[in-house]
Structure formats: structure tokens, C-alpha cells
């Protein structure tokens, strides 16, 4: 069996990176539709960010291919967006509760 070329492996890695990064998009959309992100565990999100930072450090230090270097950055960016949603909707719900009361 012939080994895959580095160009082919890069393309497979980029597809993998895009697929992995897209897993958080439905959660962002659901939070937007419900105007709430209270069901998300902030501890879980923070642990995910720590793991992704470790993954990024390893990718940079060990000179991994480009997809391994970009995936943690993309996913961390999306997770920070989810954290912002959580705090925004929490503040929004408190403001609405104060206005009603």
C-alpha cells in the first residue's frame, strides 16, 4: 500500500478541522433561538479551553501540520463566543426580570 502524500494528509486534516469546529455551531444557534445559555456548564467550557490550549502548545512546540495548529484556535474562538452568549443572556434575563417587577 502506497503512503499518502503530505498534500493529501493536509487536505484530510483541514476537512477534519472544519468538521470538528462545526460541532459548536448548533449550540450557538440554539442559544440564539432560545435567548438563553443557562444549560451550559461553564466549568466544562473552561476545561475544554484548557485542553485546547494544551493541544495548541503541543502542536506549536512539536511542529505539527497546519490543521493541528489551527483547530484549537478556531474552537477556542467559538467557545469564547458561547461564553459571551451565556453572560449576555444572563444579564438580559436579569434586566427583563427587573423591568417586570
C-alpha positions as CSV (number, residue, x, y, z in Angstrom):
1,X,0.0,0.0,0.0
2,X,1.4,3.4,-1.0
3,X,1.6,6.1,1.7
4,X,-0.4,9.2,1.3
5,X,1.3,12.4,0.2
6,X,1.7,15.2,2.7
7,X,-0.5,17.4,0.5
8,X,-3.3,14.8,0.8
9,X,-2.8,14.5,4.5
10,X,-3.1,18.3,4.8
11,X,-6.4,18.2,2.9
12,X,-7.7,15.5,5.1
13,X,-6.6,17.4,8.2
14,X,-8.3,20.6,7.1
15,X,-11.5,18.7,6.5
16,X,-11.2,17.2,9.9
17,X,-10.6,20.6,11.4
18,X,-13.6,22.1,9.8
19,X,-15.8,19.1,10.9
20,X,-14.5,19.3,14.4
21,X,-15.0,23.1,14.5
22,X,-18.6,22.9,13.3
23,X,-19.7,20.9,16.3
24,X,-20.3,24.0,18.4
25,X,-22.3,25.9,15.7
26,X,-25.7,24.2,16.5
27,X,-25.2,25.1,20.2
28,X,-24.6,28.7,19.3
29,X,-27.7,28.7,17.1
30,X,-29.8,27.1,19.8
31,X,-28.7,29.6,22.4
32,X,-29.6,32.4,20.0
33,X,-33.1,31.0,19.3
34,X,-33.8,30.4,23.0
35,X,-32.1,33.6,24.1
36,X,-30.6,31.6,26.9
37,X,-27.4,29.6,27.5
38,X,-28.1,28.5,31.1
39,X,-27.9,24.8,30.2
40,X,-24.2,25.1,29.5
41,X,-21.7,24.2,32.2
42,X,-19.2,27.0,32.5
43,X,-16.8,24.5,34.1
44,X,-17.0,22.2,31.2
45,X,-16.3,25.1,28.7
46,X,-13.3,26.3,30.8
47,X,-11.9,22.7,30.9
48,X,-12.3,22.4,27.2
49,X,-10.4,25.7,26.7
50,X,-7.6,24.5,28.9
51,X,-7.4,21.2,27.0
52,X,-7.4,23.1,23.7
53,X,-4.6,25.4,24.9
54,X,-2.5,22.4,25.8
55,X,-3.2,20.9,22.4
56,X,-2.2,24.2,20.7
57,X,1.0,24.3,22.7
58,X,1.9,20.8,21.7
59,X,1.1,21.5,18.1
60,X,3.4,24.5,18.1
61,X,6.2,23.0,20.1
62,X,6.3,19.7,18.1
63,X,5.8,21.4,14.8
64,X,2.6,19.6,13.9
65,X,1.0,20.2,10.5
66,X,-1.1,23.3,9.9
67,X,-4.5,21.7,10.7
68,X,-3.3,20.7,14.1
69,X,-2.2,24.2,14.8
70,X,-5.4,26.0,13.6
71,X,-8.1,23.7,15.0
72,X,-7.6,24.7,18.7
73,X,-7.6,28.4,17.8
74,X,-10.9,28.1,15.8
75,X,-12.6,26.0,18.5
76,X,-11.4,28.3,21.3
77,X,-12.8,31.3,19.4
78,X,-16.2,29.6,19.1
79,X,-16.2,28.6,22.8
80,X,-15.4,32.2,23.8
81,X,-18.5,33.2,21.7
82,X,-20.6,30.7,23.6
83,X,-19.2,32.2,26.9
84,X,-20.2,35.7,25.7
85,X,-23.7,34.4,24.9
86,X,-24.0,32.9,28.3
87,X,-23.1,36.1,30.1
88,X,-25.1,38.3,27.7
89,X,-28.3,36.3,28.0
90,X,-27.9,36.0,31.8
91,X,-27.6,39.8,32.1
92,X,-30.5,40.2,29.7
93,X,-32.8,37.9,31.7
94,X,-32.0,39.9,34.9
95,X,-32.8,43.2,33.2
96,X,-36.1,41.8,32.0
97,X,-36.9,40.4,35.4
98,X,-36.2,43.8,37.0
99,X,-38.4,45.6,34.4
100,X,-41.3,43.2,35.1
101,X,-41.1,43.5,38.9
